[in-house]
Amino acid sequence: MHYDEVCDSNGVVRDFAMNWLRSCFCRATLVCVALTACGSLSATKPEAPVYDVRSAVVLSGPNMPAELLSGINDRVNAAINATVRDTVLPRVVLTIRVVSVQKGLGFQKDRNVAKISIDAASVEDGSVIAVSAFDVTSIAADPKLADEILAEDAAARIRSVFSLSGRAP
């Protein structure tokens, strides 16, 4: 017996439905690909401004760990000194504020969070021309290393935001 002999009208309907579904799936896929391609072409994000960072100072309120503050300060200033700019950019100095620190968070008490606020002030007239604020979260299994790890993570974020070189050689 052949398929033609066994099939009744249900087989024809089933074949038609499968072909129709395949056709719709192919069309939908083609439309999604086209929309994705068009979306990536038209959604160009403007580049963030880049500054010639000349120096940085780290400030905080009372009861902030000195190791955290000096760690951020040393790492950011080393990155500033290692950064070479080929073009003339607006010169700024950074005021980095460690707003708050929370340690020993999470189920294993190994998560630490610092809230950081940064003002970039013009060297020429002292006006603030850029502001950034973010939270830095780090994981430290050893509580003795929490400040050092949090300082590195905060400095890495600052290096990224202000397009500074990595650690000095």
C-alpha positions as CSV (number, residue, x, y, z in Angstrom):
1,M,0.0,0.0,0.0
2,H,1.1,3.4,-0.8
3,Y,0.7,6.6,1.1
4,D,-1.7,7.9,-1.5
5,E,-4.0,5.0,-1.0
6,V,-4.1,5.3,2.8
7,C,-4.4,9.1,3.0
8,D,-7.8,10.5,3.2
9,S,-8.8,14.2,3.3
10,N,-7.2,14.4,6.8
11,G,-3.8,13.7,5.3
12,V,-4.2,16.4,2.7
13,V,-5.2,18.9,5.4
14,R,-2.2,17.8,7.6
15,D,0.2,18.3,4.7
16,F,-1.3,21.7,3.9
17,A,-1.1,22.8,7.6
18,M,2.6,21.7,7.9
19,N,3.5,23.5,4.7
20,W,1.7,26.6,5.8
21,L,3.4,26.5,9.3
22,R,6.8,26.1,7.6
23,S,6.1,29.0,5.3
24,C,5.0,31.2,8.3
25,F,8.0,30.2,10.3
26,C,10.4,31.1,7.4
27,R,8.7,34.5,6.9
28,A,8.8,35.3,10.6
29,T,12.4,34.4,10.8
30,L,13.2,36.5,7.8
31,V,11.4,39.5,9.3
32,C,13.2,39.1,12.6
33,V,16.6,39.0,10.9
34,A,15.8,42.0,8.8
35,L,14.6,44.0,11.8
36,T,17.6,43.1,13.8
37,A,19.9,44.2,11.0
38,C,18.1,47.5,10.6
39,G,18.0,48.1,14.4
40,S,21.8,47.7,14.7
41,L,22.4,50.2,11.9
42,S,20.1,52.9,13.1
43,A,20.9,52.7,16.9
44,T,24.3,54.2,17.0
45,K,25.1,55.3,20.5
46,P,27.1,58.5,20.8
47,E,30.5,58.0,22.2
48,A,31.1,59.1,25.8
49,P,33.4,62.1,26.1
50,V,37.0,61.4,27.0
51,Y,39.0,63.6,29.3
52,D,42.7,64.1,30.0
53,V,42.6,63.2,33.7
54,R,45.5,65.0,35.5
55,S,45.0,63.8,39.1
56,A,42.5,62.3,41.5
57,V,41.7,62.6,45.2
58,V,39.6,60.2,47.2
59,L,37.4,61.5,50.0
60,S,34.9,59.9,52.4
61,G,33.0,60.5,55.6
62,P,34.1,59.2,59.0
63,N,34.7,55.6,59.8
64,M,35.7,54.6,56.3
65,P,38.5,52.0,56.1
66,A,41.8,53.7,55.3
67,E,43.0,50.7,53.3
68,L,40.0,51.1,51.0
69,L,40.6,54.8,50.4
70,S,44.4,54.6,49.9
71,G,43.9,51.5,47.7
72,I,41.5,53.4,45.3
73,N,43.7,56.5,45.4
74,D,47.0,54.7,44.6
75,R,45.5,52.6,41.8
76,V,43.6,55.4,40.1
77,N,46.6,57.8,40.3
78,A,48.9,55.0,38.9
79,A,46.5,54.6,36.0
80,I,46.5,58.3,35.4
81,N,50.3,58.4,35.3
82,A,50.4,55.5,32.9
83,T,47.8,57.0,30.5
84,V,49.2,58.8,27.4
85,R,46.9,60.9,25.3
86,D,47.7,61.5,21.6
87,T,45.1,64.3,21.2
88,V,44.4,67.4,23.2
89,L,41.4,66.7,25.4
90,P,39.7,68.8,28.2
91,R,41.9,68.5,31.3
92,V,40.2,67.5,34.5
93,V,40.8,66.5,38.1
94,L,38.7,63.8,39.7
95,T,37.1,64.0,43.1
96,I,36.2,60.5,44.1
97,R,33.8,60.1,47.0
98,V,33.2,56.8,48.7
99,V,29.7,57.5,49.9
100,S,29.1,54.3,51.8
101,V,30.4,50.7,52.3
102,Q,28.5,47.6,53.4
103,K,30.5,44.5,54.2
104,G,29.5,40.9,54.9
105,L,26.3,40.8,52.8
106,G,24.7,37.8,51.3
107,F,24.2,34.2,52.5
108,Q,27.9,33.5,52.9
109,K,28.7,37.0,54.2
110,D,31.3,37.5,51.5
111,R,29.7,40.2,49.4
112,N,30.8,43.8,49.8
113,V,29.3,46.9,48.2
114,A,30.7,50.4,47.9
115,K,28.7,53.4,46.6
116,I,31.1,55.7,44.6
117,S,30.4,59.3,43.4
118,I,32.8,61.1,41.1
119,D,33.1,64.7,39.9
120,A,35.4,65.7,37.1
121,A,36.3,69.3,37.4
122,S,38.0,71.4,34.7
123,V,41.6,72.3,35.4
124,E,41.1,75.7,33.7
125,D,38.1,77.1,35.7
126,G,37.2,74.5,38.3
127,S,33.7,73.9,37.0
128,V,32.4,70.4,37.2
129,I,32.0,69.1,33.6
130,A,31.2,65.4,34.3
131,V,29.6,63.4,37.1
132,S,29.4,59.7,37.6
133,A,28.0,57.5,40.3
134,F,27.8,53.8,40.6
135,D,27.9,50.9,43.0
136,V,30.8,48.4,43.1
137,T,30.1,44.9,44.4
138,S,32.9,42.5,45.2
139,I,33.2,39.0,46.6
140,A,35.9,38.3,49.2
141,A,36.0,34.9,50.9
142,D,38.5,36.2,53.4
143,P,37.2,39.3,55.3
144,K,40.8,40.6,55.8
145,L,41.0,41.1,52.0
146,A,37.6,42.7,51.6
147,D,39.0,46.3,51.5
148,E,41.8,45.5,49.1
149,I,39.5,43.6,46.7
150,L,36.8,46.3,46.9
151,A,39.5,49.0,46.2
152,E,40.7,47.1,43.1
153,D,37.1,46.7,41.8
154,A,36.3,50.4,42.4
155,A,39.6,51.5,40.7
156,A,38.9,49.2,37.7
157,R,35.5,50.8,37.3
158,I,36.9,54.3,37.4
159,R,39.6,53.3,34.9
160,S,36.9,52.1,32.6
161,V,34.6,55.1,33.0
162,F,37.4,57.6,32.3
163,S,39.3,55.6,29.7
164,L,42.5,55.3,31.8
165,S,45.2,52.7,31.2
166,G,45.4,49.7,33.3
167,R,47.9,49.4,36.2
168,A,51.2,51.1,35.8
169,P,54.1,48.8,34.8
